[in-house]
Amino acid sequence: MERTALDSVVTPVATATWQPIPHLRLVEQVELALTSCRFHVVNQAHSLSAGGSRYFGLMQIRNGRKEADYAWVLGLRNSHDKSFPAGIVAGTQVFVCDNLSFGGEVKFARKHTRFIQRDLPFIVARAIARLGEKWQTQERRIAVYKDRLLNDSEAHDLLVRALLIGAIGSRTVLPVLDQWRNTVHNEFAPRTVWRLFNAFTETLKGDNLMFLPKRTEALQLLLDRHVGIAEGDRTLTEIAMANAIEA
């Protein structure tokens, strides 16, 4: 969808306790904050759902790595129906197959309360400043995934566990298994955690973008635990419960 379509979305009237943020204004503030942090947007895409009440956008960020096989992306969301607060999430996009994954959500400090419009530039700038660290974490994760070999037994076990925590649905088990066994991309030929991760993300490619960040966050936590690089204190049970509530 073209960015200009965001300008035609009517923002609901504010109340005493809730101040909706126009979708386009949020996008513009994120772009300004990215520029201030010397991040460069090279491509972007936008989508609306629920009659324009829910927005999700993607921005591909130049990460300065030469001949990289993936790029940084920023996921941006906003709602006018109080279904979720505005927020951003760090992600990656694999060039060979356009697979997307997200991990490291940065929530805005405040909900859409009375002075959110006044304070929005500061809130967005502070959130964007934290994204660099999230992307660096993802780069370290990918490097480990590429180096860690995986046999069929381990892959099958991780597939079942991914289903149990809500990273995938039952109908996607066989497609993921097929991608693991018969990848068509030479880049994923070595049987590594990176190959399995992309088997998942290839299958999730058609998933609703609103749910994709939560699903890939759960998936990355599962795989991080397997390779021994898990960070943070969220448990797989907590991730599973969150996915079950949002599904």
N, C-alpha and C positions, 0 to 999 in steps of 0.2 A: 504494500500500500504506500502511496506517495505521502511524504511528510505534510504536504499542504492540506491533506484531508483532516489533520488534527485540528486545524484552525476552525473547521466547520462544526466541531463538536460543542454543543451548548453545555457550559458548566453550570451545575445546579446552584440555586440560591443558597448562600451560607446561612447558618443558624447561629445562635448564641454560643454553641459549644462545638460546632463543626464547620471548618472552612475548607471546601474542596479546592484542589489545585488544578488549574487548567492543564491539560495534557501537554500542549505546546509550550507553555511557560516552563514546565518541568524539564522538557527536552532542552530548551534554550539555556536554562541554568546549568544543566549538566555539561553542555558543550562549552560554556564559558569557564566552568571549573576545570574541565579537561585541558583547555588551552592554557590556563594559569599554571597547571602542573606539568606543562610541556608534553602532554599526551596528544597525539594527532589522530583524528578520526579519518579513516580512509574509505569507509563504507558504512551505510546504516539502513535499517529496515524497520518498519513500524506496522503494528496490527492493532485492531480494535475488536472488541466483542461485547456482548450484552447491550447492543444498541448504542455503542460508543461509550458506555459507562466504564469499561475496563480497557486499559491500555498496556501493551507490552512492546518494548522496542529493543533492537540490537544495534550496537555500534562496534565496528571492528577497529581496533586500535593498533597503530604501527608500534611494534615493540623493539625495533632497532636490531633484531637478530638477522644476520645474513643467511640466506638460503634456508630459512626456517620451514619446517613442515607443518607448522600450525601458527595461528595468530591469537593475540589476546582479543577478547570481546567483552563488552559490558552489556549486561541485561538490565533494563530499566522498566519498572512497572508503576502503575498508578490506577486508582479507581475513584469513581464518582458515586458508587452505590455502597460504600463502606465495607466492601467484601474483603479488602486488604489495604494496608497503608502503602504509601509511596516508598520505594526502596530501590537499591541497585545491588547487582551481584556480579562478581568477577567470573569470567568464563574463558574458554578456549574454543577455537574452530580449527579442525584439521583440514588442510587444503585439499588433500587427495580425494576426500569424500564428503566434505562439508559437514562432518559430524560436529555437533555442539555438545558441550558439557559445561556445567556451572558448579562452582564451589566457593565458599567464602562470601556469604551474603553480608552486606553492610546495611544495617537498618538505620533509618533516619532517627535522630534523637527524640523527635516529638511526632505525635500524630497530627492530624489536620485540625489543630486547635486554633483559638482565636487569632494569634499573631503569626501563624505559619507563613502567610504571604509576606509579611515584613521580614521574617527571619530566614526565609527560604534560601537566599544566596549563601549565607553563612553555613547553614545546615548541609547544603549540597556540597559546598567547597570542602568542608571537614570530612564528609563521607568519601569524596573522590580522592582525597589525600591518603586515605587508608587503602585504596584499591591497589596501589603499587605493591604493597606487601603481600596482598592476596595473590596477585599475578606471579610474584616471585615464588610463592609457596607452590603454585600450580606448576611452575617450570621445574622445581625440584622434584615434585611428585612424578611428572612425566618421565624425567630422567631415570628415576628408580623403576617405574613401570617397564621401561624399555629394556632394562638390564636384567629383570627378574624372570627367569624361565618358569614355565608352567606346564605341568603334564595334564592329561585328560582327566584324571581323577580329581585333581585340585580344581580344574575348571568347572567340572560338573558340580562339585560341592559348592563352589562360589555361586554358581547359577541358581541352585536351590535356595541358598541363603539370601540372594538378591530378591528372589520371589517372596520369601518370608518377611522381609523388611519393607516391601512395597516399592522397591526400586524398579521392578518390572511387574507386569500383570501375567496371569497364567497363559494368555494367548500369545505372548511374546517369547515364551521359553524355547519353543522349537526354532523360531527364526534366529534367536541368539545362538543357539547351538549350531545351526547351519552356518552362520557367519564365522563362528569359532573354527569349525572343521574345514570350511571351504571358502576362505576369504579370497576375493578377487583382486585384492590390492597387494602388489609385491612389497610395499612398505610394511605390511603386517605379516609377512611370511614367517619370521621367527615366532615360535610359540612362547610368547611372553605375556605378562600381565597387560602390557600395552595392546597386544592383539585382542585379548579378551575384552578389555575396556572398550575398544572400538567396535567389537562385535555387539556389545550392549548399545552403544550410542548410535550405531548404524540402524539398529532395530527401533530405537526410540526417536528416530529422526522425524517420523510423522506424528509424534505425540503433541498434545496441546502445549504450546510454549509456556502457558501459565503454570503447568505442573512440572515441566522439564527441570527447572532448577532444583526442586525438592527431590526429584527422582535421581538426578545425577549426583547431588550432594550425598544422598544415602549410599549410592553405588561407590563413590570415592571413599567414603568412610569405611565401607566394607573392605575394599581393596587395600586401603591404607593399613588397616589392621592386619591384613594378610601379609603384607610386605614389611611391617614393623615400623611404619612412619606416621602412625596416627597422631593427630594433634587435637587439642581441645578436650573437653570432658563430656561431650554428648555420647551417649551409648547407642548401640544399634537398636535397642528396645525403644528408646526415646524417639529415634528417627522413624521407626516403624509406626509408632503411635501417631506421630505428626502426619505422616503420609496417609494413614487410615482416616484421620479426621478430615483432611483436605480432599480426599478422593471423591 
